[in-house]
Amino acid sequence: MEATLCKATPLPGYLLMLQFQNGSIAVVNLAKRVQTVRFSQLADQELFATARAKGDKVIWSDGKQEVSVYCSEILDTMLMD
């Protein structure tokens, strides 16, 4: 059974803290990922700072653009470093 995402908090340096209903916390470093095509829009620090949890996704939205990424995809980036 997957842990349910309840909060996403953007931190300096393209870090993203994910909090889950079971009390687990993961801090994911997306600094290298924002240099890839998939996450390139998030290189905009103002957009990155808008991160929020919505269901099983993290949503970034500044009113002009929106990026939606499943939590599992973000957690997979931890395995790549």
TIVO-2410 file (N, C-alpha, C; in nm, 3 decimals):
# residues 81
REC num residu      c1      c2      c3 atome chaine
REC   1      M   0.084  -0.119   0.000     N      A
REC   1      M   0.000   0.000   0.000    CA      A
REC   1      M   0.088   0.125   0.000     C      A
REC   2      E   0.061   0.217  -0.090     N      A
REC   2      E   0.139   0.340  -0.099    CA      A
REC   2      E   0.098   0.439   0.008     C      A
REC   3      A   0.197   0.514   0.056     N      A
REC   3      A   0.168   0.620   0.151    CA      A
REC   3      A   0.097   0.733   0.078     C      A
REC   4      T   0.002   0.795   0.144     N      A
REC   4      T  -0.075   0.904   0.084    CA      A
REC   4      T  -0.005   1.037   0.109     C      A
REC   5      L   0.020   1.110   0.002     N      A
REC   5      L   0.084   1.241   0.010    CA      A
REC   5      L  -0.013   1.340   0.071     C      A
REC   6      C   0.035   1.416   0.171     N      A
REC   6      C  -0.054   1.516   0.229    CA      A
REC   6      C   0.001   1.658   0.220     C      A
REC   7      K   0.134   1.673   0.196     N      A
REC   7      K   0.188   1.808   0.188    CA      A
REC   7      K   0.317   1.807   0.107     C      A
REC   8      A   0.336   1.910   0.026     N      A
REC   8      A   0.460   1.932  -0.048    CA      A
REC   8      A   0.509   2.072  -0.015     C      A
REC   9      T   0.634   2.082   0.029     N      A
REC   9      T   0.690   2.210   0.068    CA      A
REC   9      T   0.817   2.236  -0.010     C      A
REC  10      P   0.820   2.341  -0.092     N      A
REC  10      P   0.943   2.375  -0.163    CA      A
REC  10      P   1.045   2.437  -0.067     C      A
REC  11      L   1.170   2.399  -0.083     N      A
REC  11      L   1.279   2.450  -0.001    CA      A
REC  11      L   1.386   2.510  -0.092     C      A
REC  12      P   1.475   2.593  -0.038     N      A
REC  12      P   1.580   2.652  -0.121    CA      A
REC  12      P   1.667   2.543  -0.187     C      A
REC  13      G   1.724   2.578  -0.302     N      A
REC  13      G   1.814   2.488  -0.371    CA      A
REC  13      G   1.743   2.375  -0.445     C      A
REC  14      Y   1.619   2.398  -0.484     N      A
REC  14      Y   1.538   2.298  -0.555    CA      A
REC  14      Y   1.516   2.170  -0.475     C      A
REC  15      L   1.507   2.187  -0.344     N      A
REC  15      L   1.469   2.075  -0.258    CA      A
REC  15      L   1.318   2.078  -0.242     C      A
REC  16      L   1.261   1.958  -0.232     N      A
REC  16      L   1.117   1.946  -0.214    CA      A
REC  16      L   1.091   1.849  -0.100     C      A
REC  17      M   1.023   1.897   0.004     N      A
REC  17      M   0.990   1.812   0.117    CA      A
REC  17      M   0.849   1.758   0.098     C      A
REC  18      L   0.838   1.626   0.100     N      A
REC  18      L   0.709   1.559   0.087    CA      A
REC  18      L   0.673   1.497   0.220     C      A
REC  19      Q   0.551   1.525   0.266     N      A
REC  19      Q   0.502   1.468   0.391    CA      A
REC  19      Q   0.384   1.378   0.361     C      A
REC  20      F   0.381   1.263   0.427     N      A
REC  20      F   0.280   1.163   0.401    CA      A
REC  20      F   0.193   1.142   0.524     C      A
REC  21      Q   0.073   1.091   0.502     N      A
REC  21      Q  -0.022   1.071   0.612    CA      A
REC  21      Q   0.031   0.977   0.719     C      A
REC  22      N   0.119   0.885   0.682     N      A
REC  22      N   0.172   0.792   0.781    CA      A
REC  22      N   0.284   0.852   0.866     C      A
REC  23      G   0.314   0.980   0.843     N      A
REC  23      G   0.417   1.049   0.922    CA      A
REC  23      G   0.554   1.051   0.856     C      A
REC  24      S   0.571   0.979   0.749     N      A
REC  24      S   0.699   0.977   0.677    CA      A
REC  24      S   0.723   1.110   0.608     C      A
REC  25      I   0.850   1.146   0.598     N      A
REC  25      I   0.892   1.268   0.529    CA      A
REC  25      I   1.007   1.231   0.435     C      A
REC  26      A   1.002   1.283   0.314     N      A
REC  26      A   1.111   1.264   0.218    CA      A
REC  26      A   1.151   1.402   0.167     C      A
REC  27      V   1.281   1.426   0.162     N      A
REC  27      V   1.332   1.549   0.103    CA      A
REC  27      V   1.404   1.508  -0.025     C      A
REC  28      V   1.354   1.558  -0.136     N      A
REC  28      V   1.404   1.520  -0.268    CA      A
REC  28      V   1.478   1.638  -0.330     C      A
REC  29      N   1.600   1.613  -0.377     N      A
REC  29      N   1.679   1.716  -0.443    CA      A
REC  29      N   1.650   1.712  -0.592     C      A
REC  30      L   1.585   1.815  -0.642     N      A
REC  30      L   1.549   1.822  -0.783    CA      A
REC  30      L   1.643   1.913  -0.863     C      A
REC  31      A   1.755   1.953  -0.803     N      A
REC  31      A   1.848   2.046  -0.869    CA      A
REC  31      A   1.896   1.994  -1.004     C      A
REC  32      K   1.931   1.867  -1.012     N      A
REC  32      K   1.975   1.810  -1.140    CA      A
REC  32      K   1.857   1.788  -1.234     C      A
REC  33      R   1.743   1.756  -1.180     N      A
REC  33      R   1.625   1.726  -1.263    CA      A
REC  33      R   1.569   1.847  -1.334     C      A
REC  34      V   1.586   1.967  -1.275     N      A
REC  34      V   1.533   2.086  -1.342    CA      A
REC  34      V   1.613   2.119  -1.468     C      A
REC  35      Q   1.722   2.048  -1.491     N      A
REC  35      Q   1.802   2.065  -1.611    CA      A
REC  35      Q   1.760   1.967  -1.721     C      A
REC  36      T   1.659   1.884  -1.694     N      A
REC  36      T   1.610   1.788  -1.792    CA      A
REC  36      T   1.483   1.842  -1.858     C      A
REC  37      V   1.449   1.786  -1.972     N      A
REC  37      V   1.329   1.830  -2.044    CA      A
REC  37      V   1.205   1.812  -1.958     C      A
REC  38      R   1.193   1.701  -1.889     N      A
REC  38      R   1.074   1.670  -1.810    CA      A
REC  38      R   1.046   1.775  -1.702     C      A
REC  39      F   1.150   1.824  -1.637     N      A
REC  39      F   1.133   1.915  -1.524    CA      A
REC  39      F   1.183   2.057  -1.553     C      A
REC  40      S   1.214   2.088  -1.678     N      A
REC  40      S   1.279   2.216  -1.711    CA      A
REC  40      S   1.198   2.339  -1.671     C      A
REC  41      Q   1.066   2.332  -1.675     N      A
REC  41      Q   0.985   2.449  -1.635    CA      A
REC  41      Q   1.008   2.485  -1.489     C      A
REC  42      L   1.046   2.386  -1.409     N      A
REC  42      L   1.066   2.409  -1.266    CA      A
REC  42      L   1.197   2.479  -1.234     C      A
REC  43      A   1.281   2.504  -1.335     N      A
REC  43      A   1.404   2.580  -1.314    CA      A
REC  43      A   1.370   2.724  -1.274     C      A
REC  44      D   1.251   2.768  -1.311     N      A
REC  44      D   1.202   2.900  -1.270    CA      A
REC  44      D   1.174   2.893  -1.119     C      A
REC  45      Q   1.257   2.959  -1.041     N      A
REC  45      Q   1.247   2.950  -0.896    CA      A
REC  45      Q   1.112   2.998  -0.842     C      A
REC  46      E   1.054   3.097  -0.907     N      A
REC  46      E   0.922   3.145  -0.863    CA      A
REC  46      E   0.816   3.038  -0.885     C      A
REC  47      L   0.823   2.969  -0.996     N      A
REC  47      L   0.730   2.858  -1.020    CA      A
REC  47      L   0.756   2.745  -0.922     C      A
REC  48      F   0.883   2.710  -0.901     N      A
REC  48      F   0.917   2.601  -0.809    CA      A
REC  48      F   0.861   2.628  -0.669     C      A
REC  49      A   0.862   2.752  -0.629     N      A
REC  49      A   0.815   2.791  -0.494    CA      A
REC  49      A   0.665   2.774  -0.475     C      A
REC  50      T   0.590   2.743  -0.581     N      A
REC  50      T   0.445   2.728  -0.570    CA      A
REC  50      T   0.401   2.584  -0.544     C      A
REC  51      A   0.496   2.494  -0.521     N      A
REC  51      A   0.463   2.351  -0.505    CA      A
REC  51      A   0.357   2.329  -0.398     C      A
REC  52      R   0.263   2.238  -0.432     N      A
REC  52      R   0.162   2.197  -0.334    CA      A
REC  52      R   0.117   2.056  -0.369     C      A
REC  53      A   0.071   1.986  -0.269     N      A
REC  53      A   0.020   1.850  -0.289    CA      A
REC  53      A  -0.125   1.855  -0.332     C      A
REC  54      K  -0.160   1.768  -0.426     N      A
REC  54      K  -0.299   1.754  -0.468    CA      A
REC  54      K  -0.320   1.608  -0.505     C      A
REC  55      G  -0.384   1.535  -0.416     N      A
REC  55      G  -0.401   1.393  -0.437    CA      A
REC  55      G  -0.267   1.322  -0.433     C      A
REC  56      D  -0.237   1.245  -0.536     N      A
REC  56      D  -0.109   1.174  -0.542    CA      A
REC  56      D  -0.010   1.245  -0.632     C      A
REC  57      K  -0.033   1.376  -0.654     N      A
REC  57      K   0.055   1.455  -0.738    CA      A
REC  57      K   0.108   1.577  -0.663     C      A
REC  58      V   0.218   1.631  -0.715     N      A
REC  58      V   0.265   1.763  -0.674    CA      A
REC  58      V   0.235   1.855  -0.792     C      A
REC  59      I   0.174   1.968  -0.761     N      A
REC  59      I   0.134   2.066  -0.862    CA      A
REC  59      I   0.212   2.195  -0.838     C      A
REC  60      W   0.267   2.248  -0.946     N      A
REC  60      W   0.329   2.380  -0.944    CA      A
REC  60      W   0.247   2.466  -1.039     C      A
REC  61      S   0.202   2.582  -0.995     N      A
REC  61      S   0.121   2.667  -1.081    CA      A
REC  61      S   0.141   2.813  -1.043     C      A
REC  62      D   0.166   2.895  -1.145     N      A
REC  62      D   0.183   3.039  -1.120    CA      A
REC  62      D   0.075   3.122  -1.190     C      A
REC  63      G  -0.030   3.056  -1.237     N      A
REC  63      G  -0.137   3.126  -1.308    CA      A
REC  63      G  -0.117   3.130  -1.458     C      A
REC  64      K   0.008   3.118  -1.504     N      A
REC  64      K   0.038   3.116  -1.647    CA      A
REC  64      K   0.069   2.975  -1.695     C      A
REC  65      Q   0.136   2.900  -1.611     N      A
REC  65      Q   0.172   2.764  -1.646    CA      A
REC  65      Q   0.152   2.673  -1.526     C      A
REC  66      E   0.130   2.545  -1.555     N      A
REC  66      E   0.111   2.447  -1.449    CA      A
REC  66      E   0.190   2.321  -1.483     C      A
REC  67      V   0.258   2.269  -1.383     N      A
REC  67      V   0.333   2.144  -1.396    CA      A
REC  67      V   0.276   2.048  -1.293     C      A
REC  68      S   0.246   1.928  -1.338     N      A
REC  68      S   0.186   1.826  -1.253    CA      A
REC  68      S   0.271   1.699  -1.262     C      A
REC  69      V   0.318   1.650  -1.148     N      A
REC  69      V   0.404   1.532  -1.146    CA      A
REC  69      V   0.355   1.437  -1.036     C      A
REC  70      Y   0.341   1.310  -1.072     N      A
REC  70      Y   0.302   1.212  -0.971    CA      A
REC  70      Y   0.411   1.200  -0.865     C      A
REC  71      C   0.370   1.184  -0.743     N      A
REC  71      C   0.462   1.171  -0.631    CA      A
REC  71      C   0.560   1.056  -0.654     C      A
REC  72      S   0.512   0.945  -0.707     N      A
REC  72      S   0.599   0.830  -0.731    CA      A
REC  72      S   0.712   0.864  -0.827     C      A
REC  73      E   0.685   0.948  -0.927     N      A
REC  73      E   0.790   0.989  -1.020    CA      A
REC  73      E   0.895   1.075  -0.951     C      A
REC  74      I   0.850   1.161  -0.861     N      A
REC  74      I   0.944   1.245  -0.786    CA      A
REC  74      I   1.029   1.158  -0.694     C      A
REC  75      L   0.968   1.064  -0.627     N      A
REC  75      L   1.043   0.975  -0.538    CA      A
REC  75      L   1.143   0.890  -0.617     C      A
REC  76      D   1.109   0.854  -0.739     N      A
REC  76      D   1.201   0.776  -0.823    CA      A
REC  76      D   1.329   0.852  -0.850     C      A
REC  77      T   1.322   0.986  -0.851     N      A
REC  77      T   1.444   1.065  -0.876    CA      A
REC  77      T   1.546   1.046  -0.765     C      A
REC  78      M   1.501   1.008  -0.647     N      A
REC  78      M   1.594   0.983  -0.537    CA      A
REC  78      M   1.684   0.863  -0.569     C      A
REC  79      L   1.634   0.770  -0.645     N      A
REC  79      L   1.712   0.651  -0.680    CA      A
REC  79      L   1.816   0.679  -0.787     C      A
REC  80      M   1.800   0.789  -0.859     N      A
REC  80      M   1.892   0.823  -0.968    CA      A
REC  80      M   2.017   0.893  -0.921     C      A
REC  81      D   2.014   0.951  -0.802     N      A
REC  81      D   2.131   1.025  -0.751    CA      A
REC  81      D   2.229   0.936  -0.680     C      A
***
